[in-house]
């Protein structure tokens, strides 16, 4: 499911209109409709966090990284601020299982090498 679909689904679950979301965010309803229809394909992270707050969820849920709607952790919020990390996680998601394992092993190796 795309980000736009998740935004629309969550908005409808909460029973609020795109106009209400737009008003809370200080944007036009057309902008919200463009987000929901994925017309704005590369949504900036500084836009995603406020939308998640209005929809009482997390950026990670909207990105499709977690299924729990209302998990709110400092870790996820901090992670969402790093656009380079997000780009690489998105790339990681496209890899097959064998390549993902190679990446995970490399991260573990480098983490042990540098220590806590």
N, C-alpha and C positions, 0 to 999 in steps of 0.2 A: 504494500500500500504506500502511495506517495505521501509526501508531507502535506500537500494540499488536501488530499482525501482525509487525512487524519485531522486536520484543522476543521474541516467541514463536519466530519462525523462527531468530533468532540463538541463543537458548537451546538449541533442539533441535540446531542445527549443532554446538554445543559439547558436546552430550550431557549436559547438566545438567538437573536437575529444577527445577520452580518452587519446591519446598521448599528446595533448595540455594541458589537465588538469594535467596529470602526470608531464609534464615539469614545469608547473607553481608551482606545489607542491614539486618538487624535489624528486619524487618517480618514480618507473617504471610503464609503462602502464599496466603491469600484476597486479599491486596492485590496480589500478583503476578498472580494469575488475573484480577483486575479490570483491571489494567493491560493484560494481554494481550487481553482481550475488549473493550477500549475502554470499559468501564463508567466509568472515570475519564477523561473526555474531555479535560479541560484539565489535563494533567500539568504540575506546576510544574517549572521549570527546575532547582531545587535537588534534585529527585528524579531527573531525567533523567540528570544527570552521573554519580551513583553507579551507576545501572543500567548505563550505557554502560561504566563501568570494570569492573564485574563480568562483563559480556558481552564484554570485550576488543574494544570498538569505540568509536565516538565518538557524542556526542549528535547531531551532524550526520547521521550514517548513520541513527540511529533516527528522526530527523525526516524522513528522505527527501530531504535536501538534497544528499547525496553517495552514491555507490555503493560507494566504497572502504571496506570494513569496518574496516580497522585504521589509517587515517590519523589521526595524533594530532598536531595542531599547536597551538601556543599561540594562534594567531589564532582558530581555531574555538572553543577553550575560552573565550577572552575574549568572543567574540561571543555565546556561549550564556548568558553572565551578564546580558546586556542584554535584558530581557523586552520593552521597547518596540521594539527592533530586530527581535526575533523576530516580534512581532505584525505589523510592517510588511513584513517579508520574506514572511510568510504571505499577506498581502494582495496583495503584488506578484505572487506565484505565480498568483493568480487572474485577473490582468489578461491581456488579449489582447496579442499581440506588438507592436502599434502603441503601445499605452499603456505597455508595458514600456520600449520604446525612448525614449519621452518622459521617463520617470523616469530612465533611464540617462543621457540627454543632460543632464538637469537636474543630476544628481549630478556629472557631469564638468564642467559649467559652473561650479557652485558650488565645486568642488575647485580649479579653475584660478584662480578669483577670489580665494580665500583663500590660495592658495599652499601650499607644503609645510609 
